[in-house]
Amino acid sequence: MPKSNRNVYQSLAMIGQFGINMLVPVFACSFLGMFLDKKLGTSCFVIVLFFMGAAAGFRNIYRFSKRIFNRQSSESAYLHKGRKKQNGTEVKSEETNYENSHNQNEQDII
């Protein structure tokens, strides 16, 4: 399977998971509220539990997106850490070069 098709399928699966993460708590809490309203003869549980389900759905989406972002950023950090060796010699990353030049400038001042 080509890599571009794989990315499309992963994106579609992620969108589906966002929908499921939002809708399942809303429907579950709404149906529980309707059940309690019928059993107890009230009309307020469905509204309260609907909003609780919506809050739970937003929390699920936030946690899911945070986990995806952390995974992508850690993969990106792993891929872009800097080259350890190139042609048998060590290659320093840009941060190390900046720190060394900064330390050199401090020593010149002192």
Buried (B, 14 or more C-beta within 10 A) or exposed (E): EEEEEEEEEEEEEEEEBBEEBBEBBBEBBBBBBBEBBEEEEEEEBBEEBBEBBBEBBBEBBEEBEEEEEEEEEEEEEEEEEEEEEEEEEEEEEEEEEEEEEEEEEEEEEE
